[in-house]
Amino acid sequence: MTPEDSLRSLSLDYLNLLINGQAFSDVTFSVEGRLVHAHRCILAARSLFFRKFFCGSDTPGGLDASGSRMGQTGGLASSPRGGNPHVIPVNSVGYEVFLLMLQFLYSGQVSVVPQKHEPRPNCGERGCWHTHCTAAVDLALETLVAARSFGVEQLALLTQKQLANMVEKASIEDVMKVLIASRKQDMHQLWTTCSHLVAKSGLPPEVLAKHLPIDVVAKIEELRLKSSLARRSLMPHHHHDLSGAAADLEDQKIRRMRRALDSSDVELVKLMVMGEGLNLDDALALHYAVENCSREVVKALLELGAADVNYPAGPAGKTPLHIAAEMVSPDMVAVLLDHHADPNVRTLDGVTPLDVLRTLTSDFLFKGAVPGLTHIEPNKLRLCLELVQSAALVISREEGNANAPSSTTIYPPMSTEDHACSSTSSGNMANLNLDSRMVYLNLGAAQMGRKLNEGEDSSHNNQREAMNRHDPSMYHHSHDHQY
């Protein structure tokens, strides 16, 4: 066993003492009406505060978050050093934060983030991973305050590093909360990180004054002035300065917009649109949200009415629906179609979202694999195709177009040799209507990954053997889209 393994085993053994509750416990705390059993020797060995508390000569009444003793009114009837176990009330520190602090004291390690997908009162996004949302920031801030109050400096440093990572993607409101906390806790590195992020946010001083003390706003403005002067000193000509500053400002807006979308803060995006003139189409906001955010964020962004759902982006001219089709995401396809995305819009190469899905489907059904795609359910591809194909059919009927999209085959062209061997079969395939093709597609998806019956026609063996050699799950594009 290596030294690292020995330390890990020791850490787990101590943590098990905390998890097992009353086993060998000799002190009990009451936090938010819930009992927490612990061990004085471990707390005293790991924390100078607890060592002084347990060894104090005066009779304490409990603990508060400032690390001070409380009088008899605090809820303790006698000294914790008595022969019988006593309940020590802990005030102003939440149950979850207190447990996190004890976990660190017992094991030397802790993850100061909420559980993934756990419902939290201050996070409205369903299924949130809580990596940089308001719930994650609030928990980290509470843990930081508790660690400082109880003198657990190692935990305070660990939480500071975690907050520094969170604020890079957190909403600007949460960044300002961390800025104020870092000032109170005298954490210079965290203060520097947050103050620069707020300075780059572009929010005017009158808006900052609603969230920050006036002297902090003055320091933010000073940072902005220094940054502006530094940029000017690097520019040889004044017109270059103006164009470079304008481009830099736009880049800052886009970075802030993306951080807001990452944290599901569509309200901040709305504020940027109304107050700062942010152009969502030029910033490719909808493309970014489709590729990186949840369905709820994309829906909220569309409902702002400031983004063109069919906006072509980049040299390829892809719309958000093209991106959703390449991702094989039924949720994104559905919400875009609900907001009038055009399934027939073409890229510069003449490719529609329907073409994308037909190509993916034919590649899988007739080649047995789709290059560059990894692991997605067959039903997702089928559902995406059904949604887009139905939307295209509805549009064609409304326009009175006799050439409905269903008249275009979804299958790849056959080679000359294949055509000679199965001219009758290909002729029948070309005459299939939309409903019969969907039946064929459904049957193909249902048979993906199944073992073939020995008595099946030999004319289909090569194709089905190729399908059996691949994982029954579908494949999914990496999200490196070239807009």
N, C-alpha and C positions, 0 to 999 in steps of 0.2 A: 504493500500500500504506500502510495506516494504521500509526501507531506500535505499536498493539496487535498487529497482524499481524506486524510486524517482530520484536517481542519473542517472539511465539509461534513464529515460524520459527527464531529463534536458539535458543530452548529445545529445540525438536525436534532441531536439528542437534547440540547437545551431547549430548542423550539418545541419539541414534544412535551416538555414539562409545562410550557405555557398552554399548549393546545389541550392537554389532558385536564386542565382546570384545577380541581381541588387536590390532585395527587401531590403530596408533600408540601402543599401550599401553607404559608404561615402569615399571609397578609391578604386582605381583600379590599378592593376599591369599589366604589359605587359611582358609575358614570352614566348620566342620563337615565337613572333608575335601573341600570343593569349592573350585575356584579361581575367583577374581573378578579380572578384569583392569581396571585403571583408569589414570588419568593424573595424575601428581603435580601438574602446574601447575594443573589444575582444582581438585583437592582442596585444595591450598595456598591458592589464591585464595578459596575458598569457606569454609574452616574454619581458624581460628587453631590449633586442635589439630594438624591435619595439617601446617600450615606449620611449627610447632615440631618436630613429629616428624621431618619430612624434613630439616630444617636442623640437627638436634641434633648436638652434637659427640661424644656418647658412642655406643657401639655398642648399639643396641637388640636385644632378643630377640623382640619381638612386641608386640601390642596386647591389652589386656584391656578389659572393659566399663567399668572405672572411668576409662579414659583415661590410664593410666599405662604406662610402658615396663616390659618384662619382661627378665630376664637371659637369658643364653645358653640356659638350660634351657627357655626359652619356645619354641624351635624355629627360631631364625634364626641362620645360621652366620656372617654378615657384615653389614656396614652396608648399608642400602638405597640408599646413595648410590654404591655401586660401579658399575663400568662395565657389568656384566652384570645382567640382571634377577634379582631375588631374591623368594622367596616369604615373605611376612610373615604369620605365624599370627595370627589374631584369635580371642581366647578369650572365652567367657561372653556372646557376642552371636550370636544365631541367624542362619543364612544368609538367611532371608526378611527379617528386620529390617535386616540390613546392606545388602541390596539396596535396600530402601525408603529407607534413609538416603542411599545413593549416588544414587538416582534424584532425590531432592530436591536434593542438592548439584549435580547436573548440570543439572537443568531448572527448579528453583525451585518445583516443584509435585509432589504425590504424593497418592494416595488410600490412607489407612491403614485399609483394610478388606479382609477376604478376598474372593476372587472369589465372585460369586453362585453358589449351588448347589454350591460346591466342598466335597467331603467334608473335614471337619476332625475331628481326634481328640477335641477337647473340645466338639463340638456333635453331639448325637445325632439332631437333626431332619433328615430327608431332604428335600432341596430347599430348605434354609434360605437366606434372602437375606443372612444375616450382617450385619444392620444394627445390632443391639443384643444379640446372643446372647453367650454366654460366650466363644466363639472370637473374636468381634470385639473384645470388651473386653480380652481377654488380649493380642491382637496390638497394640492401641493402647497398652496399658500397657508392653509390651516396647519399643515404638518410642519412647515417652516417656523411658524410662530410658536407652536408647541415645543419643537426641538430647541429653539432658542430659550424659551421660558424655563424648560427643565434642564438646561445646560447640556444637551446632547449635541455637541458641536459637529460630530461626524455625520449625524443625520441631517443637520442643517446644511452642511456642505454638499451632501448627496442631493438634497432637495433643490438647492440652488442650481446645481448642474442640470437637473431635470427641467427646472423652470426655464433655464437659458435655451434649452432645446425646444420647449413648448412654444415660447413666444415667437419663434421664427415662423410658425404657421398659425398662431392664434389670432383671433380678431383684435382689432386695434383697441377696443374697449377692455379686453382682458390684458393686453400689453400695458395699458395705463394702470390697471389694478396692480400688476406686478411691479411697475415702476414705483408706485407709492409705497408698496410693501418693502421693496429693496431699500428705499430711502429710510424707512423706519427701522429696519433691521441692520442698517449700516453695511450693506453688501455692495461694494463698489463695482465689482465686475458685472453683476446683474443689473445694477443701475445704468452702467455705461451701455450695455446691450439694449436695454429697453428705451433709454433716452434717444439713441440713434434711430431705433425703429419708429418711434413717435415722430422724430424730426423728419424722417423720410416719408411719413404718411401723407403729407400735404394738407392735413386738416388745418384750417385757419385758427389763429389764436383765440377767437371768440368761441369756437367749438371746444378747443382744448380747455378753456377756462371753466367750462361746465363740469369737467371731470378731474381737473388737476388744480393744485394750489397755484396762486398767481406767481410765486417765485419759481416754481417748476416750469410754468409756461415761459417765463422769461429766459430760463436756461435753455429750453428747447429752441426758442427763437435765436438765441446766441449760437447754438450749434448750427442752425440753418444758415446763419450769416457767415460763419466760418467756412462751412461747406461750399457756399456760393463763391466766396472769395478764393478758395482753393481751386475751384474749377476755372475761374476766370484767369488765374495766374498761369494755368496750363494752356490757355488758348492764345495763339499768336495774334488773332484779329478779332475785332469786336463782333462782327457778324457770325464768325464761327462760334463765339461765346453764346450768342443768342440761339443759334440753331442747336448747339450742343446742349444747352440748358433745357430747351424745349423738349428735345428727344429724351434727355435724362428724366424730366418730369413725367413724360408719358410712360417711360419704363417703370418708374416708381408707382404710377397709378395701376399699371397692369399687375405688378407684383403684389400690391395691396389688394387688388381685386381677387387675385388667385388665392391669397391667404384667406380672404373673407369667404370665398366659395369653399375652400377646404374645410373651414370651420362652420359651414352651413349658415353663414351670416349674410343672407340675401338683403337684409335691411341696410347693412353698410354699403352694399353694392348700389342699392337704390339711392342712398345718400350721395354716393359718388356721382351717379348719373345726374341727379337733380342739382347738386351743389357745385360739382367740379367739372361738369360737362363731359364725363366719361362716355365714349362711344363704345357700346358693347360689341358691335360688329367688328370695328377696327381692332378691338382687344381680343377678338375671337373668344368671347366669354362663353358662348353657348357650346362651341366646340370643346373648350377646356372642361366645362361642366359635364358634358356627355361622357367624356373619356375618363374623368377622375372623380366625379361626385355621385351622389345618390339620385334616385329618381325624383325624390321630393325637392331637392335643390334645383334640378333642371326644370321641374314644373313651376316652382316659385319664380325662377328666372324668366321663364316664358311669360308668366302672368304679369310681370312688370310692363310688358308691352314695348320694351325698348330694344329688343333684339329681333333680327330677321331670321326666322326659322329656316329659311332657304338660302342663307348667305353663303356664297362660295368662298372658300378660304385657300390661300396659298397658290402655288403654281399649278397644282392639280385641279383646283376648283371644287374641292369636296365640300358638301354640305354636312350639317350635323347628322342627318339621316344616313349619309354614306358612312360616317364614323360608327354610328350605332349598328349598321348592317355588318361592317367588318368585325365589330366586337361580338356579333351574334348575341345581342342583348335585347330580349323581348320587352323588358320594362322600358328601356330607352326608346325603342322603336315605337311602342304604343303611345308614350307620352308626347313624342314628336308628331306622330300622326294625329293625335287628338288636338294638336295646336296647328293643324293644316300644313304639315310638312309635305312637300311634293315628292311622291315616289318615282316620278318620271323625270325629275331634273337631272341633267347630265353634267359630268365633269368635262374638262377640256378634251379628254380622250373619248368622250361620247358614252361614258358608263353611267348607268342609273343605279340607285340603291337596289332596285329589283334585279338588275344584272349581277350585282355583287352577290346577292343571296342565291341566285340561280347557279352561278359559277361554283360557289362553295358546295351547293347541294349536288350538282352533277359530278364534281370532283370526288366527292365522298362515295356516292352511289355507284359510280362506274369505274373509278380508279382505286377505290378502297382506302384512300387517304387524301388529306388536304395538306400540302406542304406548308410549313410555317405555322401550323395551328396546333394547339395543345389543349386537350381535355375540356370538352364541354358536352353537355347532354344532347343527344340527337333531337329530343323534343324541342329544345330551344331553337335550333336551326329551322325545324319544321314550322314552329310557331311564328318566327320572324318572317319566313317566306309567306305564310298564310296572311299575316297582317298586311304586309306591303303589297302582295298580289291583290288582295281584296280592295285595298285603298286605290290601287291603280285601276282596277276594274270599275270601281264606282266613278272615278274621275272620267274615264273613257265614256261611260254611259251618260254621264251628265253633259259631256261635250258632244254627245251624239256621234262619236267616232266609231265607225263600223269596224275598224281594225283594233279590237280590244287587245290588251297586253297578253291575254291568255293564248293568243294565236302564235306567239313566239315560243318555240320549244325551249324547255329548260335543260335539255340534254345536249351534250357536246356532239359535234358532227362526227359521223362514222367515217372510217377510212374506206378507200375503194375496195380493199379486200373484204372488210367486214360487210360492206354493202352488198357485194356479190354473194356472200354466204348467207345473208339474211335479209334479202330485199323485201320479202313479205312482211317480216317483223318490223323493219324500219318504216315501211309504208303505213302500217297500222299505227306505229308510235307517232308519226307526223300528224295523224288525223285525230289524236286524242283531244277531247275538249278539256276545259279547266277542271271539272269535277273528277273525271277519270284520271287525270294526271295527279290530282291530290290524293286519290285512292292509291295510286301506284307509289307515290311518295310515302304515304303512311305505312304501306306494307313494307317498303324498303327500310324505313326507320325502325319498324317493329322487329325486323329480322336482323338488325345490326348486332353482331357479336354472338348470335345463336349458332349452335352446331347444325350443320346441314344434314338433312335426312339422306340416307344412302340411296333411296330410290328416286332422287330428283333428276330432272332432265340433264343430260351431259352437256347440252348447249349452254348451260348457265354455270357450269362448275368452275371455270377459270375466274369468272367475276366474283363468285361467292367465296371461293378459297382465298382470293386477295382480300376480301372484306374480313374474313375470319382471322387473318394474320395480324390484324390491327386491333387495338384496344376498342372495346365497344363504346367508349365515350367518344364524343366528337372532339374536334380540335378547335382551338381558339387563337386568334391573332394576338401577337404581342402588341402593346399599345403604343408602339413607336410610329404614330401616323405622320405622314408627310402631308400637311394641309397645303 
